[in-house]
């Protein structure tokens, strides 16, 4: 580090805003340590604390930075210029200017003992100095902000770098994220430190754990990171897509519609030589693999001719051929398509290097990504397709969310699951209905997930089953809730049948903003069958025969709504 930076950084550190610094200084408690340019230093000029912010003299800061200072006594302004950066601050004003643009300060500059004092963090960051706070050692760290390159490009997001005891530390997760390793699990964090609430590791440790090379050029004040990944293969096996890579990688994935497809971007990745050759042979640089039509055609072409002829003869001799009516019926059945229509890839970007893989689907599908040391696998699972009048039945609560507590120590989640399963089985007897339960076992779903199940499948009705509770044990009754206007009629029908089945106090049907009925697009109702906190009602609600009666009433309500209002 250049010699002129030491006094600059020292001055800046003295004005750095650090949580707890003011209290410690004023009460004579723990001291604050300083690390400047990687070396521990002891300041000679004590800071002045104002409104929890540390201030130091303007000329100490400016001269240490090698900046020019112009003091306008009449206007009570100081102008600090360093290279292309120009700062203007006014005494007792929380408004400053950085390169002609107004910015707000937490603490205004003040005069103390005939010196103008300025807030350090503002001046330091405005003039390009990195500052940080290690709370475990109560150390302020400051150094010139190094330049960073990742595979020859500037990082998309800033990476904090700190010099401590002659070692360069970097924000570990920021580096991993931009190398395509989001969520990386660090094996050896013992050398790590926490600066400004983020894990920082020595660059040599990052190199060992992440792979590649990390070159710190102290003279140029720069860090060069090279970790070039290559995609080596893409293959399709049924509903499984395999993507091979030369180094471990984490894809950035998202889903698009029209047509349905899953997109995976591989950061800091290029195509290997073989895949590049295939890409060059394509007019647009996009390579398609596993295309359905191509696979069908290839299968017919690659079949052994002799085997085909033998098969034809066998069919001719088979006396159990389809009848004409059977053949007609078979021809009327829609051909079942595989989940994956095709997979394509290309070198999507070169600054930074990004390979994009697109999995085009014949229908909406869920997907799960599994990572290995040499790539990733994407497993597709079909989402149920709508074939009839689709009803989503939601058993409230579940898993880690027990819901209300009954007088027997029973939980609401068990009651709602039992009734929901009974409703689902009863609805299945009607061929015009398609039933999708949110859960059939004791598992937890977020409210947003319950809503997504109904909305994504374009459900026709949504029924959420619950039971109530109240501190007063005499509280009781049946009530039904809706939110959107298109749900009111459904709520009326459901409440009529449900209250008739329970015989509990009629608490009516009413509008309420429960999440699952507020955010679903179709007619949606939430039922509170009775009160588990009421001993009489709880005894009935936990009775299997009474649950059968409730389930039958809910199904009757759905049938009436379907026949009368659809």
Buried (B, 14 or more C-beta within 10 A) or exposed (E): BEEEBBBBBBBBBBBBBBEBBBEBBEEEEEEBBBBBBBBEBEBEEEBBBBEBBBBBBBBBBBBBBBBEBEEEEEEBBBBBBBEEBBBBBBBEEBEBBBEEEEEEBEBBBBEEEEBBBBBBBBBBBBBEBBBBBBBEEBBBBBBBBBEBBBBEBEBEEEBBBBBBEEBBBBBBBBBBBBBBBBEBEBEEEEEBBBBBEEBBBBBEBBBEBBBBEBEBEBEEBBBBBBBBBBBBBBEBEEBEBBBBBBBBBBBBBEBEEEEBBBBBBBBBBBBBEEBBEBBEEEEEBBBBBBBBEEBEEEEEEEEEEEEEEEEEEEEEEEEEEEEEEEEEEEEEEEEEEBBBBBBBBBBBEEEBBBBBBBBBBBBBBEBEBEBEEBBBBBBBEBBEEEEEBBBBBBBBBBEEBBBBBBBEEBBBBBBBBBBBBBBBEBBEEBEEBBBBBBBEEBEEBEBEEBBBBBBEBEBBBBBBBBBBBEEEBEBBBBBBBBBBEEBBBBBBBBBBBBBBBBEBBBBEBEBBEBBBBBBBEBBBBBBBBBBBBBBBBBEBBBEEEBBBBBBBBBBBBBBBBBEEEE
